[in-house]
Amino acid sequence: MWNVTSRMEVRVAVFQVRRRSSDDAQELCVLLWQQARAFTALHSPTNPHPVTEIVWSLPGGWLRDDEDITQSITRQLAEKVDVHTLSHLEQLKVFSHPERRRDGRVIAATFLGIVPTTACPQLPSDTAWIPVAQLPRTTADHAEIIAAAEHRLVSKLGYTNLGFALSPEEFTISELRAIYEAALHYRVDATNLQRTLQRRHVIEPTGETTTPGAEGGRPARLFRFVHNHCEITDASAILRPPSAKDTELPC
């Protein structure tokens, strides 16, 4: 049977590696906004009104008749975050399960977006960076979209230079390792990371070093990514969660 009532929406999972306020450790976060949703519950003398619950949603919304998908997501992202702070944006996949939303058949074209760790865009009061490891209740299949976007990010860190999108323009290897560990959710050996990325011509030294602190010590070398656009650097190498015998990146 032909379906003539389907609607199209666009959604984007925007990631950023951010520092936890509790212990200053870095963690992967996703941009979400609060959505109040009312629904009818069983009435009782003590609860005569419909119940309102707070759920969290990915940025996005309806596709207009006068725009394509990329134009739509750019417009709707601008309502939540300064799109100029995005260092990477790519189409993810289409979610089309007939019952993915309660309000009828809605097909979602989804995107993966990344903001570098140094960016601090202003957010509306109903929007926040939420740790991926501690997701609150989300609407529809947005948790599934986030999982798909995170899987794409982790996969691409293995065979492309996508780490540039998460990182500042210049960094020490220690800082880069912390970013990779936050995104990959496992420990990374700094020496092996540097050797692997330099062998693939992903990063290069800037020729500069950090300023020594008050306690002195040897200044650390500064590095940068060779390119700031995503490209395949090693199609045969994939970063996988380590086994009990292996806690380093493949080299």
N, C-alpha and C positions, 0 to 999 in steps of 0.2 A: 504494500500500500504506500502511495506517495505521501511524503510529509511536506506540507506547505506552511507549517506554523513554526518551524525551527528559527531560532534567533542566534546571532553570533555575538560573542563577547571576546575581549582580549584581556589577558592577565600576565603579569610579569613578576618573577621572583628575583628581587634585587638583593645581592649578598654583599656584605662588608665584613672584614675581620676587624674586630673591635676589642678594646681592653675592658676586662671586668673591673668594676669598681671595688669589689671585695678583696681581690688579691693581685690585681694588675696583670693577670694572665690574659692571653689573647684567645678569642673564640669567634667562630663563624656565626654571623647574625643575618637575619632576613628582615626586610622591611614589611611591616603589616600595619593595617589600620583597624580601629575598633568599629564594629557595626552592631547597633542595637536591633534585636529581632524580637518581635512580639508574636506569641502563639497562644492558642486557646488551650488551657489545661482543664482538668476536671474541676468544676466549681464546688466550693464548699462554703459554709457560713464564715469561715475564717479567711477564705481567699476567693472573693467574688469576682475578681478582675483577671483579665488575661495576663499571662506571665511574660515578662520581658527578660531576655537573656543577652549577654554580651558575647559576641563571637568576633574572631579576627579574620580579616580578609587580605588577600594580595591586592596591590594596586591594579586598577583596570576598570573596565566597564563596557558599555555597549559600543559596537561598531556602527558608526554613522554611514548613511547612504553616500555621502560625498567624500569619503576618505578610504584609503587602503589600510591594511592592518598595521603597517609600520607607522603611518601617520597617526592612527588611532592611539597606539600605545605611547607614542611620544607626547601626544596631547594629554593623555590621562596621567602619565607619569609626572608631567609638569604641575599637576594639581597637588602632588604629594612631596616631590623632591626636585631640586634644581637639576634638570636633565644634563646640564653642562658638567656636573660632577661625575656622570657615568663614564667609566673608562672602557666599557665593553657592553654591547647589547647584541644578542643573537636570538633567532627564532628557535624555540625548543621543540614542541610537538603540539598536536591537536588532541584535545580531550572531548570525546563525543558520546559518552555513555548516555543512553536515553533518559536515565533517572539520576543524572549527576546533580541536578538542582530540583528543588521542590516546586518551582513556579513554571514548569513546562520544559520543553526540549530546548536546551541551550548548548551550543557548540562553542568551545573555548579554544582560541589560538593563543598559545602561551610563549613567553620569552624568558630568557635568562639575562639578567643584568648584573653588572659588577661596579662597585664604587671602591676606589682605593682607600687603604687604611688611614691615610692622612686627611681625607676629605671629611668635612663636618657640615653637611648641608642642614639648613633650617627645616624643621618638620612641623606640620600642623599639630595641634594639641591632641588629635585623635590618632596620631601615627607614631610608631616607635620601632626601634631596632630590637628584635627579639632573638635570643640565642636559639639556633636551630636545634640544639640538644634539649631545649626546654620549651617546646612549642605549646601554646595555650590551645584552647578549643578553637578550631577554624571552621569556616563555613564550607559547605559543599565538599568538593574534592581537593581543596586547596592544600591540604597536607600532602596529598599524592603529587600535586604539581611541584611543591617544594622539594619533595624527595627526588623527583625526576630531574629537577634543575641542579640539585646538589650532586647527583650521580653524574650528570654531564660535566659539572665543574671539576669534580675529582678525576674523571676520566681524561679530560683535556689537560689537566696539569701533568699527566703522564706522557703525552706525546706532542704537546704544543708548548708555546711560550706564554700561555695564558696567565701565568703568575704575574706578568707585568700589570695586569688589570687590578690585582689585589694590592700591589706594592707601591711605596712612594717612588719618586723619580730616582733617588739615590738611597742606598741602604748598605748596611754591613751584612755579612753572611749570617751572623747571629740573628739579626732582625728578619732576614729573609726566611731562615729556618723556622722562626716562631710563626710566621705567616703561613708557611706550608703545613706546619704541624696543626695549626688551627683549622685549616681547610680540609686536610686529609684525615684528621682525628687519630693520628698515631705519631710516634716519635720519629724524627728524621735526624740522621747524622750530618752535622754541618760540613765536615770535610768531604764526605761523599756527595752531598748536595752541590757544593761548589764545583767539584771535579766533573760531575755529570752535566751540569748546566753550561760550564765553560767548554766542555768537549763538544756539546751540541751547538755552540756559538749562540747561546741564549742570553748570557750575561757577559759583561766585560768590566774590568776595573776602570774607574774614572781617573785614576792617577792622584786622587786626593785621599786624605785620611780624616778620621774623626778628631775632634779637639780633645786632648787629654783632660780628664776630670781633675778635681781637687786632690785626689789621692795619687795622681800620676798614672803610671802604667803605659804600656805600649799602645799607641793609637791604632785603631782598627782601619783596615782598608775599606774604601767605599766602592760599591759596584752599581751598575745600572743595567737595565735590559737593553739589548741591541736594537730591538724593534718594539714599537708600542701599538702594533696591530697583531691580531692572532694569526699564527701560521704554524704548520706542522713542522716539527723539528726532529722527530724520530717516531715514525709510524709503527715501529716494532716494539717500542718500549712503553709499558703501561705500569704506572705506580699502583701497586696493590697493597692492601693491609698486610703487615708483616706476619710471618709465621713465628712460632716460638724460637726458631733458630736464626731468624733474619729480621733485624730491626733497622736495616739501612735501605736507601734507595738503590735500585738496580743501576749498574754503571757499565 
